[in-house]
Amino acid sequence: MLALSPGFVASLITALTAGGSGCTRSEPKPAVNSGAASADSREGQREYVVRARIERLPEPGRPGGVMVAYHEPIDEFADVDGRVVGMNSMAMDFPLAPGVSAEGLRVGDVVELRFRTWPERIGSTRVLSWDVLQIRPLPAGTTVRSGRASPPATPSLR
């Protein structure tokens, strides 16, 4: 069985979505549940806040689990080289950072995710890795928008 690291998957997503997909960068918002991850920062780190619908929860009792969520388009999403390329709405794996819990959440819940990305090297390949820093439940009836991202007309390095 082939096992793929989140970094490799992020690289693949970035490659497949370059030139018109999207996750939006915005200022972090306070979490209502789930403790925030430690404030350790990684070189080249970017943070995004996006609404998402939970499609699969981490296995109970497994720290550092992975949640699957369908997120809205992220216009300001940057690739491994820092170019703002956007990311279309999609379902993807979201590893939980240490200290972040999905306890009390259910499949189908709409949440606000604050997650970070950072470039790293696996062998000779640069990849984009990510994890969830905070999960905040949103009110019942909140919708998750589907569609294409609208990144800036000219990808930029930031």
C-alpha positions as CSV (number, residue, x, y, z in Angstrom):
1,M,0.0,0.0,0.0
2,L,1.3,3.4,-0.9
3,A,1.4,6.0,1.9
4,L,1.7,9.7,1.0
5,S,2.8,12.3,3.4
6,P,0.6,15.4,3.9
7,G,3.5,17.4,2.4
8,F,3.6,15.4,-0.8
9,V,-0.2,15.6,-1.1
10,A,0.0,19.4,-0.6
11,S,2.6,19.6,-3.3
12,L,0.4,17.6,-5.6
13,I,-2.6,19.8,-4.8
14,T,-0.5,22.9,-5.4
15,A,0.7,21.6,-8.7
16,L,-2.8,20.6,-9.8
17,T,-4.4,23.9,-8.7
18,A,-1.7,26.4,-9.8
19,G,-3.2,29.1,-11.9
20,G,-6.7,29.2,-10.6
21,S,-7.7,27.6,-7.4
22,G,-8.1,29.0,-4.0
23,C,-8.0,29.3,-0.2
24,T,-8.1,32.8,1.3
25,R,-5.6,34.3,3.6
26,S,-7.1,36.3,6.4
27,E,-6.4,37.4,10.0
28,P,-6.7,34.7,12.6
29,K,-10.0,34.7,14.6
30,P,-10.4,33.4,18.1
31,A,-11.4,29.8,18.6
32,V,-14.5,28.9,20.6
33,N,-13.6,25.3,21.1
34,S,-10.5,23.2,20.6
35,G,-7.4,24.7,22.1
36,A,-5.1,26.6,19.8
37,A,-1.9,24.9,18.8
38,S,1.4,26.0,20.3
39,A,2.6,29.3,18.9
40,D,5.6,27.8,17.2
41,S,6.1,29.4,13.9
42,R,7.8,27.9,10.9
43,E,9.9,29.7,8.3
44,G,7.8,30.8,5.3
45,Q,4.6,30.1,7.3
46,R,1.3,31.5,6.1
47,E,-2.1,31.3,7.8
48,Y,-5.5,31.1,6.3
49,V,-9.0,31.1,7.8
50,V,-11.7,29.4,5.8
51,R,-15.2,27.9,6.3
52,A,-15.5,24.2,5.8
53,R,-17.9,21.3,6.2
54,I,-16.5,18.2,8.1
55,E,-16.6,15.1,6.0
56,R,-14.6,12.8,8.2
57,L,-13.3,13.1,11.7
58,P,-10.0,11.9,13.1
59,E,-10.0,8.4,14.6
60,P,-11.0,8.8,18.3
61,G,-8.2,8.5,20.8
62,R,-5.4,9.1,18.2
63,P,-3.6,12.3,18.9
64,G,-2.4,14.2,15.8
65,G,-5.2,12.8,13.7
66,V,-6.4,13.9,10.3
67,M,-9.8,15.4,9.6
68,V,-11.3,15.6,6.1
69,A,-13.2,18.8,5.3
70,Y,-14.7,20.5,2.2
71,H,-13.5,24.1,2.2
72,E,-14.5,27.2,0.4
73,P,-12.3,28.7,-2.3
74,I,-9.2,30.5,-1.0
75,D,-8.3,33.4,-3.2
76,E,-5.0,34.3,-1.5
77,F,-3.6,30.8,-1.2
78,A,0.2,30.7,-2.0
79,D,2.1,27.8,-3.5
80,V,5.4,26.4,-2.2
81,D,7.3,29.2,-3.9
82,G,5.1,31.9,-2.3
83,R,3.2,32.7,-5.5
84,V,-0.5,33.6,-4.8
85,V,-2.3,31.1,-7.0
86,G,-5.5,30.5,-5.1
87,M,-7.2,27.2,-4.3
88,N,-10.6,26.1,-5.5
89,S,-13.1,24.6,-3.1
90,M,-12.4,21.0,-2.4
91,A,-12.3,18.2,0.1
92,M,-8.9,17.6,1.6
93,D,-7.1,16.1,4.5
94,F,-6.4,18.5,7.4
95,P,-3.8,17.2,9.9
96,L,-4.5,18.6,13.4
97,A,-1.6,20.4,15.1
98,P,-0.6,19.3,18.6
99,G,-3.2,20.6,21.1
100,V,-6.0,20.9,18.5
101,S,-9.0,18.6,19.1
102,A,-12.1,17.8,17.0
103,E,-13.9,16.6,20.1
104,G,-17.6,17.4,20.1
105,L,-17.7,17.9,16.3
106,R,-19.8,15.7,14.0
107,V,-19.6,14.9,10.3
108,G,-21.6,17.5,8.5
109,D,-20.8,20.3,11.0
110,V,-19.7,23.6,9.4
111,V,-16.7,25.1,11.0
112,E,-14.2,27.9,10.6
113,L,-10.7,26.4,10.2
114,R,-7.5,28.4,10.9
115,F,-4.6,26.5,9.3
116,R,-1.1,27.2,8.3
117,T,1.1,26.2,5.5
118,W,4.9,26.1,5.2
119,P,7.5,25.0,2.7
120,E,9.8,22.2,3.6
121,R,12.2,19.9,1.9
122,I,11.7,16.1,1.5
123,G,14.8,14.8,-0.1
124,S,15.6,17.1,-3.0
125,T,11.9,18.2,-3.4
126,R,10.4,21.3,-1.9
127,V,6.8,20.6,-0.7
128,L,4.1,22.5,1.0
129,S,2.9,21.1,4.3
130,W,0.0,22.2,6.5
131,D,-1.9,21.7,9.7
132,V,-5.0,23.0,11.5
133,L,-4.3,25.5,14.3
134,Q,-7.9,26.1,15.4
135,I,-11.4,24.8,14.8
136,R,-14.4,27.0,15.6
137,P,-18.0,25.6,15.1
138,L,-20.3,27.9,13.2
139,P,-24.1,28.2,13.7
140,A,-26.5,25.6,12.2
141,G,-27.5,26.7,8.7
142,T,-24.2,28.2,7.8
143,T,-23.3,27.4,4.2
144,V,-20.0,26.5,2.6
145,R,-19.6,28.1,-0.8
146,S,-18.3,26.0,-3.7
147,G,-16.5,27.3,-6.7
148,R,-13.3,28.5,-8.2
149,A,-10.9,30.8,-6.5
150,S,-10.3,34.3,-7.8
151,P,-6.6,34.9,-7.2
152,P,-5.0,38.2,-8.2
153,A,-4.6,38.5,-12.0
154,T,-0.9,38.2,-11.8
155,P,0.5,35.7,-9.3
156,S,2.7,37.5,-6.8
157,L,5.4,36.6,-4.4
158,R,4.7,37.8,-0.9
